[in-house]
Amino acid sequence: MLILVSTKHGMPYLFPALLLVTCSHTLEAHEDSLNMPKEPKKKSSQMSVQIWNSCPHRMRRNTIPYIISVQNSTTTREKAFNQLYQHSLLNNVVVSGLRLPFKNESLLSVVEDFGYMLGLKNPMKDVRTAWYLRVPQKRKKLIVIRLIDKGTRCKWVQHYRQNELWNEMIYMHEQLTKPNHNLLLHVKKLAKQYSWRYVWIRDGSVLMRENDVSPIYKVNSMEHVHSIMKLYGET
């Protein structure tokens, strides 16, 4: 479609009708956009809340309870695992200061000689097995002796104390997990520093006592021993 238009010189020329059609479509689209329902604007208060919640320090604050919850659950699992592992060691004792086996001699022969030193008539009937415990930075080898049950372990510990074999530089104690062993060392250090007389192990638990007439405390953690000894802020 073409349109004839005259100029002031009387010379006609043609405009494409496409230009007029395009303009009409543009006007119709503009009218439609005016008639469309507009999206309601968010109130400034709602936008302020969204901006506040998206702030980095606010996000960290919101995640802190979750992090604490995860840490507490992890600590609980670690404590439960430590208790189970310690329970599996209830029949074991660790001995240091024993002689080394001779050539072609088994470790059980050394354990048997140690049993005779305890005053036992037939010590090997109490023993299931024995092995060396690898401990870094230890000159003397540690021997783990697995006995047949907890009662037998108590009997061996009692004979050890009666014969006072520590005077011969032979030491024996219940086998502990690494966390419990570290707790024992920490308690011994504080007991020596603050003149608490007794620290010992019973069934994998660390016990302490200030003197002969004071109560006996079972220590559960580093923080617990500080509370028992009233050492607030100590490390």
C-alpha positions in Angstrom: 0.0 0.0 0.0 1.4 3.4 -1.0 0.3 6.9 -0.2 0.7 9.9 -2.5 1.9 13.1 -0.8 2.5 16.5 -2.6 5.2 18.9 -1.6 5.4 22.7 -1.9 7.0 22.4 -5.3 4.1 20.3 -6.5 6.2 17.2 -6.9 4.6 14.2 -5.4 6.4 11.3 -3.6 5.4 8.1 -1.9 5.6 7.0 1.8 5.4 3.4 2.6 2.3 2.5 4.4 4.4 0.2 6.6 5.5 3.3 8.6 1.9 4.0 9.5 1.1 0.4 10.4 4.1 0.3 12.7 3.0 3.4 14.5 -0.5 2.1 14.9 0.9 -1.2 16.5 3.1 0.9 18.9 0.1 2.9 20.0 -2.0 -0.2 20.6 0.8 -1.8 22.6 1.1 1.4 24.7 -2.6 1.4 25.4 -2.5 -2.3 26.4 0.3 -1.6 28.8 -1.7 1.2 30.4 -4.7 -1.1 30.9 -2.6 -4.0 32.4 -2.9 -4.3 36.2 0.3 -3.1 37.9 2.3 -5.3 40.4 1.8 -3.8 43.9 4.9 -2.2 45.2 6.5 -3.6 48.3 6.2 -1.6 51.3 9.4 0.1 52.5 9.1 -1.8 55.8 9.1 -5.2 54.1 12.1 -4.2 52.0 14.0 -3.0 55.1 13.4 -6.4 56.8 14.7 -8.3 53.7 17.8 -6.1 53.5 18.4 -6.5 57.3 18.1 -10.3 57.1 20.5 -10.4 54.2 23.2 -8.5 56.0 26.4 -10.7 56.6 26.5 -10.1 60.3 22.8 -11.0 60.6 23.3 -14.2 58.6 26.2 -15.2 60.9 24.0 -14.5 63.9 21.3 -16.7 62.5 23.7 -19.6 61.8 25.4 -19.5 65.2 22.7 -21.6 66.9 23.0 -24.2 64.2 26.8 -24.3 64.4 26.6 -24.7 68.2 24.0 -27.5 67.8 26.3 -29.4 65.3 29.3 -28.9 67.7 27.3 -30.3 70.6 26.1 -33.3 68.7 29.7 -34.0 67.5 31.0 -33.7 71.1 28.2 -36.1 72.2 29.2 -38.7 69.5 32.9 -38.4 70.5 32.1 -39.0 74.1 29.9 -42.0 73.3 32.6 -43.5 71.1 35.2 -42.9 73.8 33.1 -44.7 76.4 32.5 -47.6 74.1 36.2 -47.9 73.3 37.1 -47.6 76.9 34.7 -50.4 77.8 36.5 -52.7 75.3 39.7 -52.1 77.2 38.4 -53.1 80.6 40.3 -56.4 80.7 43.6 -54.9 79.7 46.6 -53.7 81.7 49.7 -51.8 80.4 53.1 -52.7 81.9 56.4 -50.9 81.5 59.9 -51.8 82.8 59.9 -55.5 82.0 62.8 -57.2 80.4 63.1 -57.7 76.7 62.5 -61.3 75.3 65.6 -63.3 74.7 66.4 -64.6 71.2 63.7 -67.0 70.0 61.7 -66.3 73.2 58.0 -65.2 72.9 56.6 -62.2 74.6 54.2 -64.4 76.6 57.3 -65.9 78.4 58.1 -62.4 79.6 54.4 -62.0 80.7 54.6 -65.3 82.6 57.7 -64.2 84.5 55.9 -61.0 85.4 53.0 -63.0 86.7 55.3 -64.9 89.0 56.7 -61.6 90.2 53.1 -60.7 91.2 52.9 -63.9 93.3 50.6 -65.8 91.0 51.0 -69.6 90.9 49.7 -70.1 87.3 49.6 -66.7 85.7 49.1 -67.8 82.1 45.6 -69.2 82.8 44.6 -65.6 83.3 46.1 -64.3 80.1 44.4 -64.3 76.7 47.2 -62.5 74.7 49.8 -59.8 74.9 51.4 -57.3 72.5 53.7 -54.3 72.4 52.0 -50.9 72.5 53.6 -48.4 70.1 54.0 -45.1 71.8 56.2 -42.3 70.3 59.0 -40.8 72.3 59.1 -43.7 74.7 62.4 -45.4 75.4 60.9 -48.3 77.4 58.6 -50.6 75.6 55.0 -50.9 76.9 53.3 -54.3 76.9 49.6 -54.7 76.8 48.3 -57.8 78.6 44.7 -58.8 77.8 43.3 -60.8 80.7 40.3 -63.1 80.6 37.9 -60.8 82.4 37.6 -57.7 84.5 37.8 -59.6 87.8 41.1 -61.1 86.8 42.4 -57.6 85.9 41.4 -56.4 89.4 43.3 -59.4 90.9 46.5 -58.5 89.0 46.3 -54.9 90.0 45.8 -55.8 93.6 48.9 -58.2 93.5 50.9 -55.4 91.9 50.1 -53.0 94.7 50.7 -55.5 97.4 54.2 -56.3 96.0 55.0 -52.6 95.4 56.7 -53.4 92.1 57.1 -49.7 91.4 60.1 -49.8 93.7 61.7 -52.0 91.0 60.8 -49.5 88.3 58.0 -51.7 87.0 54.7 -49.9 86.4 51.3 -51.3 85.7 47.9 -49.6 85.2 44.7 -50.1 83.3 44.8 -49.4 79.7 43.1 -46.1 78.8 41.9 -44.5 75.6 43.9 -41.5 74.4 41.4 -38.9 75.7 41.2 -40.6 79.1 45.0 -40.9 79.3 45.4 -37.1 78.5 42.8 -36.4 81.2 44.8 -38.5 83.7 48.0 -36.6 83.0 46.2 -33.3 83.4 44.7 -34.3 86.7 48.0 -35.6 88.0 49.7 -32.3 87.0 47.1 -30.2 88.9 47.0 -32.6 91.9 50.8 -32.2 92.3 50.6 -28.4 91.8 47.9 -28.0 94.4 48.9 -30.8 96.9 46.0 -33.2 96.2 47.3 -36.5 97.5 45.6 -39.2 95.5 44.9 -39.7 91.8 44.1 -43.2 90.5 42.2 -45.2 87.8 39.2 -47.5 88.4 37.4 -49.2 85.5 38.7 -46.7 83.0 37.6 -43.7 85.1 39.9 -41.1 86.7 39.4 -40.6 90.4 41.0 -38.1 92.8 41.0 -37.3 96.5 42.5 -34.4 98.3 43.4 -36.3 101.5 42.4 -39.3 103.6 39.2 -37.8 104.9 38.0 -35.8 101.9 35.4 -37.2 99.4 36.4 -39.1 96.3 35.6 -37.4 93.0 35.2 -39.0 89.6 36.6 -36.7 86.9 34.7 -36.5 83.7 36.6 -33.7 81.8 39.2 -31.0 82.0 36.6 -28.5 83.0 35.2 -30.8 85.6 38.5 -31.1 87.4 38.8 -27.3 87.5 35.4 -27.2 89.1 36.3 -29.8 91.6 39.4 -28.0 92.6 37.8 -24.6 92.2 40.4 -23.5 89.7 38.4 -21.0 87.7 40.3 -19.6 84.7 43.1 -22.1 85.0 44.5 -24.1 82.1 
